[in-house]
Amino acid sequence: MPATAREFLRYFAASAAALALDTAVFKLGLSLGIHLAVAACLGFSFGLVLIYIISSRHVFSQHRLRNRRNEFALFALIGVAGLLLTEALLWLLVKQLGAAPVAAKLTSACGVFLFNFALRKALLFTAPRTALSPQA
């Protein structure tokens, strides 16, 4: 099996774990009367930390950035872009189309998963680029 396919499957499993945590925190927030968007942000934050730990240690073998703080910052920034996409989809599905919040959350997670994997793989978890030497 090609390395990218293995990483995709591992990232899928890691994402499932992060989504389970995210959704549990999201549901807990809603049950406590927390606003939909805030509950989604709380769930996202917990899920983000979990998916980064699993991704950086068990999913991807290559790291483009040497500095792990910078890596996490870019990882989180990609996650924030995914969160904004999630928020837009939740607004559309729940507020405009009347879908149940948890069903809408799980539905939006599918597209956001692909978005996050593609960007994180391309920007963070590939071999570092090497400078090309000038040709004589």
C-alpha positions as CSV (number, residue, x, y, z in Angstrom):
1,M,0.0,0.0,0.0
2,P,1.4,3.4,-0.9
3,A,2.6,5.6,2.0
4,T,0.0,8.3,1.3
5,A,-2.8,5.7,1.4
6,R,-1.5,4.4,4.7
7,E,-1.3,8.0,6.1
8,F,-4.9,8.7,4.8
9,L,-6.2,5.6,6.6
10,R,-4.4,6.5,9.8
11,Y,-5.5,10.1,9.6
12,F,-9.0,8.9,9.1
13,A,-8.8,6.8,12.3
14,A,-7.2,9.7,14.2
15,S,-9.9,12.0,12.8
16,A,-12.6,9.7,14.0
17,A,-11.1,9.8,17.5
18,A,-10.9,13.6,17.4
19,L,-14.4,13.9,15.9
20,A,-15.7,11.7,18.7
21,L,-14.1,14.0,21.3
22,D,-15.2,17.1,19.4
23,T,-18.8,15.9,19.1
24,A,-19.0,14.8,22.8
25,V,-17.8,18.3,23.9
26,F,-20.2,19.9,21.4
27,K,-23.1,17.9,22.7
28,L,-22.2,18.6,26.3
29,G,-22.0,22.3,25.5
30,L,-25.4,22.3,23.9
31,S,-26.9,20.4,26.8
32,L,-25.4,23.1,29.1
33,G,-27.2,25.8,27.1
34,I,-24.0,27.1,25.4
35,H,-24.6,28.8,22.0
36,L,-24.2,26.6,18.9
37,A,-21.1,28.4,17.6
38,V,-19.4,28.5,21.0
39,A,-20.1,24.8,21.5
40,A,-18.6,24.1,18.1
41,C,-15.5,26.1,19.0
42,L,-15.0,24.2,22.3
43,G,-15.4,20.9,20.6
44,F,-13.0,21.9,17.9
45,S,-10.4,23.0,20.4
46,F,-10.3,19.6,22.2
47,G,-10.4,17.7,18.9
48,L,-7.6,19.9,17.5
49,V,-5.2,19.0,20.3
50,L,-6.0,15.3,20.0
51,I,-5.6,15.1,16.2
52,Y,-2.3,17.0,16.3
53,I,-0.8,14.7,18.9
54,I,-1.9,11.6,17.0
55,S,-1.0,13.0,13.5
56,S,2.5,14.2,14.5
57,R,3.4,11.0,16.4
58,H,1.5,8.2,14.7
59,V,0.2,9.2,11.3
60,F,2.8,11.1,9.4
61,S,6.5,10.1,9.3
62,Q,7.8,13.2,7.6
63,H,7.7,16.8,8.9
64,R,8.4,19.7,6.6
65,L,9.0,22.1,9.6
66,R,11.7,21.4,12.2
67,N,10.1,23.7,14.8
68,R,7.2,21.9,16.4
69,R,5.6,25.1,17.7
70,N,5.5,26.5,14.2
71,E,4.2,23.2,13.0
72,F,1.4,23.2,15.5
73,A,0.6,26.9,14.7
74,L,0.2,26.1,11.0
75,F,-1.7,22.8,11.9
76,A,-4.0,24.9,14.0
77,L,-4.4,27.6,11.3
78,I,-5.5,24.9,8.9
79,G,-7.9,23.7,11.6
80,V,-9.3,27.2,12.0
81,A,-9.9,27.4,8.3
82,G,-11.7,24.0,8.7
83,L,-13.6,25.4,11.7
84,L,-14.8,28.4,9.6
85,L,-16.0,26.0,7.0
86,T,-17.7,23.9,9.7
87,E,-19.4,27.1,11.2
88,A,-20.7,28.1,7.7
89,L,-22.0,24.6,7.1
90,L,-23.6,24.5,10.6
91,W,-25.3,27.8,10.0
92,L,-26.6,26.6,6.6
93,L,-27.7,23.2,7.7
94,V,-29.1,24.1,11.1
95,K,-30.3,27.7,10.8
96,Q,-31.4,27.7,7.2
97,L,-32.4,24.1,6.5
98,G,-33.5,23.1,10.0
99,A,-31.2,20.0,10.4
100,A,-30.5,18.6,13.8
101,P,-27.3,20.1,15.2
102,V,-25.4,16.8,15.7
103,A,-26.5,15.5,12.3
104,A,-25.3,18.7,10.7
105,K,-22.0,18.6,12.6
106,L,-21.3,15.0,11.4
107,T,-22.3,15.9,7.8
108,S,-20.0,18.9,7.7
109,A,-17.2,16.8,9.2
110,C,-16.9,14.8,6.0
111,G,-15.9,17.7,3.7
112,V,-13.8,19.3,6.4
113,F,-11.9,16.1,6.9
114,L,-10.8,16.0,3.2
115,F,-9.9,19.7,3.3
116,N,-7.8,19.3,6.5
117,F,-6.0,16.2,5.3
118,A,-5.1,17.6,1.9
119,L,-3.7,20.9,3.3
120,R,-1.9,19.3,6.3
121,K,-0.3,16.7,4.2
122,A,0.9,19.2,1.5
123,L,2.0,21.9,3.9
124,L,3.3,20.1,7.0
125,F,3.8,16.4,6.5
126,T,6.0,16.0,3.4
127,A,9.7,16.0,3.1
128,P,11.3,19.4,3.5
129,R,12.1,21.1,0.3
130,T,15.8,21.4,-0.5
131,A,17.4,24.3,-2.3
132,L,18.3,23.5,-5.8
133,S,21.9,24.1,-6.6
134,P,22.6,26.3,-9.5
135,Q,23.4,24.5,-12.7
136,A,26.7,25.3,-14.4
